[in-house]
């Protein structure tokens, strides 16, 4: 592990604190629509988990909790976790305002066993989460720690293959980033965010992870993989030439070779 890890994580936390203020006002997150009853969950994760009413659900890297609260609206007993204190403050505010029961915990994922007790029927995380994790094996150990025996872990995420391409290339898929893990994180100067055109400027550090690394981290933690699905679509526009279908998913245009853009990985804890 890099000796500069604390600096990287601090920078990312500051970035997400700033982004929370931007995202609260952004049309991308549409908080007013959520308050009016809109769910932020997609069919993929709902199909994977099935009926959640009455089940305890731990949502890792929840940002300001819209997905967490959407699961609560379906009857789950939810706990959301994020390392951004401003995200957690906003999540708690929304929970109280909308009278949706939820617990929100401010914690670095790796420190969570010291900040939260109990075990859960479901551990869930999705969409843009793996990039921010420097160590997948330690992460899956945390997941196992919080899963009840027989409990389900679900991650829905952009596919590692898609992550190697330059998202700013306006014409074609151009390989720009490593597929395999790196010793030091990739560093980016950030203007605004993926959900806002603000003039805010910050620094982002991220860690690429291969599918093999992710699968082996599950195995090392004692999790049994029961489903791995790959999809030729995404919930957002990763590349400028993507096209949105009537079903709301974003795809590469038909003239291009179709590649996996998203995956869902479901595992269970034995016992």
C-alpha positions in Angstrom: 0.0 0.0 0.0 1.3 3.4 -0.9 2.8 5.6 1.9 0.8 8.5 0.4 -2.5 6.7 0.8 -3.8 9.0 3.5 -3.1 12.0 1.3 -4.9 10.4 -1.6 -8.0 9.6 0.5 -8.0 13.0 2.1 -8.0 14.6 -1.4 -10.9 12.4 -2.5 -12.9 13.1 0.6 -12.5 16.9 0.0 -13.5 16.4 -3.6 -16.7 14.5 -2.6 -17.5 17.1 0.1 -17.4 19.8 -2.6 -19.3 17.6 -5.1 -22.1 17.1 -2.5 -22.8 20.8 -2.6 -22.8 20.8 -6.4 -24.9 17.6 -6.7 -27.6 18.8 -4.3 -28.5 21.4 -6.8 -27.9 19.4 -10.0 -30.5 18.1 -12.4 -28.5 14.9 -12.7 -29.6 13.9 -9.2 -33.0 15.7 -9.4 -33.6 15.8 -5.6 -37.0 17.5 -6.1 -38.1 14.6 -8.3 -36.9 12.2 -5.7 -38.9 14.0 -3.0 -41.9 13.7 -5.2 -41.5 9.9 -5.3 -39.0 9.1 -8.1 -36.9 6.1 -7.4 -33.2 6.2 -8.3 -32.9 2.4 -8.5 -32.6 0.6 -11.9 -34.1 -2.7 -13.0 -30.8 -4.6 -12.8 -30.2 -4.1 -9.1 -33.9 -4.6 -8.3 -34.0 -7.9 -10.3 -30.8 -9.1 -8.6 -32.0 -8.6 -5.1 -35.7 -9.3 -5.5 -38.0 -8.6 -2.6 -36.2 -6.5 0.0 -39.1 -5.7 2.4 -38.2 -6.4 6.0 -34.6 -7.2 5.1 -31.7 -5.3 6.6 -29.5 -3.6 3.9 -26.1 -2.0 4.2 -25.3 0.4 1.4 -21.6 1.2 1.0 -20.4 4.4 -0.6 -23.9 5.8 -0.6 -23.1 9.5 -1.4 -26.1 11.4 0.0 -28.3 8.4 0.1 -30.9 8.6 -2.7 -30.4 4.9 -3.6 -30.4 4.0 0.2 -33.7 5.8 0.7 -35.1 4.3 -2.5 -34.4 0.8 -1.0 -36.1 2.0 2.2 -39.2 3.0 0.2 -39.3 -0.6 -1.0 -39.4 -1.7 2.7 -35.7 -2.5 3.4 -34.3 -1.6 6.8 -31.4 0.6 5.5 -28.0 1.8 6.7 -25.9 4.0 4.4 -22.2 4.7 4.7 -20.0 7.3 3.1 -16.6 8.9 3.9 -17.9 12.4 3.0 -19.3 14.1 6.1 -21.3 16.6 3.9 -22.9 13.7 2.0 -23.9 12.0 5.2 -25.3 15.3 6.6 -27.4 15.7 3.5 -28.6 12.1 3.6 -29.7 12.5 7.2 -31.5 15.7 6.3 -33.4 14.1 3.4 -34.3 11.1 5.6 -35.8 13.4 8.3 -37.5 15.7 5.8 -39.2 12.8 3.9 -39.8 10.7 7.0 -38.1 7.7 5.5 -36.4 5.7 8.3 -32.7 5.2 7.7 -29.4 5.2 9.5 -26.4 7.0 8.0 -22.9 6.5 9.2 -19.9 8.7 8.4 -16.9 6.4 7.9 -14.1 5.4 5.6 -15.2 1.9 4.3 -12.0 0.3 5.7 -12.7 1.7 9.2 -16.3 0.7 9.2 -16.0 -2.3 11.6 -14.9 0.1 14.3 -17.8 2.5 13.6 -20.8 0.2 13.1 -22.0 -3.0 14.7 -24.3 -5.7 13.6 -24.7 -7.8 10.5 -27.1 -7.4 7.5 -29.1 -9.6 5.1 -27.8 -7.6 2.2 -24.7 -5.5 1.5 -25.0 -3.3 -1.7 -22.9 -0.9 -3.7 -23.2 0.5 -7.2 -22.2 2.8 -10.0 -18.9 4.5 -9.7 -17.6 2.9 -6.5 -14.7 0.6 -7.3 -12.5 3.4 -8.8 -12.2 5.0 -5.3 -11.0 1.8 -3.5 -7.2 1.3 -3.2 -7.5 -2.3 -1.9 -10.3 -4.7 -3.0 -9.3 -7.6 -0.7 -9.6 -5.5 2.4 -12.9 -4.1 1.1 -14.4 -7.6 0.6 -13.3 -8.6 4.1 -15.3 -5.6 5.4 -18.3 -6.8 3.3 -18.0 -10.3 4.8 -17.7 -8.9 8.3 -21.1 -7.2 7.9 -22.9 -10.0 6.1 -25.1 -12.5 8.0 -24.5 -16.1 7.1 -26.4 -16.7 3.9 -26.5 -13.0 3.3 -26.2 -11.5 -0.2 -23.6 -9.0 -1.5 -24.4 -7.2 -4.8 -22.2 -4.8 -6.7 -23.4 -3.2 -9.9 -20.7 -1.2 -11.7 -19.2 0.1 -14.9 -17.2 -2.7 -16.5 -13.4 -2.6 -16.1 -13.0 -3.1 -19.9 -15.0 0.1 -20.5 -12.8 2.0 -18.0 -9.7 1.7 -20.2 -11.1 4.1 -22.9 -10.8 7.9 -23.0 -14.2 9.3 -22.0 -13.4 12.6 -23.7 -12.7 11.2 -27.2 -15.6 12.5 -29.3 -15.2 10.0 -32.2 -14.0 6.5 -31.2 -13.0 4.2 -28.4 -9.4 5.1 -27.7 -7.4 3.1 -25.1 -6.0 5.6 -22.6 -5.9 3.9 -19.1 -4.6 0.7 -17.6 -6.8 -2.3 -17.2 -4.7 -4.0 -14.5 -4.1 -2.6 -11.0 -1.4 0.0 -10.6 1.1 0.7 -7.8 0.1 4.4 -7.5 -3.3 5.8 -8.3 -4.1 7.7 -11.4 -4.3 11.5 -10.7 -6.7 13.9 -12.4 -7.3 17.6 -12.1 -11.0 18.1 -11.9 -13.2 20.9 -13.0 -16.8 20.7 -11.8 -18.0 17.1 -11.6 -19.7 14.4 -13.7 -23.0 16.0 -12.7 -22.2 19.7 -12.7 -20.5 22.2 -15.0 -19.4 24.3 -12.0 -16.0 26.1 -12.0 -15.0 24.2 -8.9 -11.5 22.7 -9.2 -10.1 19.8 -7.2 -7.9 16.7 -7.5 -9.1 13.1 -7.9 -7.1 9.9 -7.3 -8.4 6.6 -8.6 -7.5 2.9 -8.8 -8.3 0.7 -11.8 -9.4 -2.8 -11.0 -9.6 -5.8 -13.4 -12.5 -8.2 -13.3 -10.1 -11.0 -12.2 -8.9 -8.9 -9.3 -12.5 -8.3 -8.2 -13.5 -12.0 -8.5 -10.4 -13.1 -6.6 -11.1 -10.6 -3.8 -14.5 -12.2 -3.4 -13.0 -15.7 -3.3 -10.3 -14.6 -0.8 -12.9 -13.2 1.5 -14.8 -16.5 1.5 -17.8 -15.2 -0.6 -19.4 -17.6 -3.1 -20.2 -16.0 -6.4 -23.6 -17.0 -7.7 -24.1 -14.6 -10.6 -21.9 -12.5 -12.9 -23.8 -10.7 -15.6 -22.3 -8.3 -18.2 -24.3 -5.7 -20.1 -23.8 -3.6 -23.3 -25.3 -0.6 -21.7 -24.8 1.9 -18.9 -26.9 4.1 -16.6 -25.1 7.2 -17.7 -23.4 8.6 -20.8 -19.7 7.5 -20.4 -18.7 8.5 -23.9 -20.1 11.5 -25.8 -21.2 9.4 -28.8 -23.4 7.1 -26.7 -27.1 6.9 -27.5 -29.9 6.6 -25.0 -32.6 4.1 -25.7 -36.3 4.2 -24.9 -35.5 2.1 -21.9 -33.3 4.8 -20.4 -30.0 2.9 -20.8 -27.0 4.4 -22.7 -25.4 2.3 -25.5 -22.6 2.6 -28.1 -24.0 3.4 -31.5 -24.9 0.5 -33.7 -21.9 1.2 -36.1 -19.5 0.2 -33.3 -18.5 -3.2 -32.0 -20.5 -3.8 -28.8 -18.4 -4.3 -25.6 -19.4 -4.8 -22.0 -20.1 -1.5 -20.4 -21.6 -2.6 -17.1 -21.8 -5.7 -14.9 -23.5 -7.1 -11.8 -21.8 -9.4 -9.4 -23.9 -11.2 -6.8 -22.3 -13.3 -4.0 -23.4 -15.0 -0.8 -21.7 -15.6 2.5 -21.7 -19.3 3.5 -22.7 -20.7 6.9 
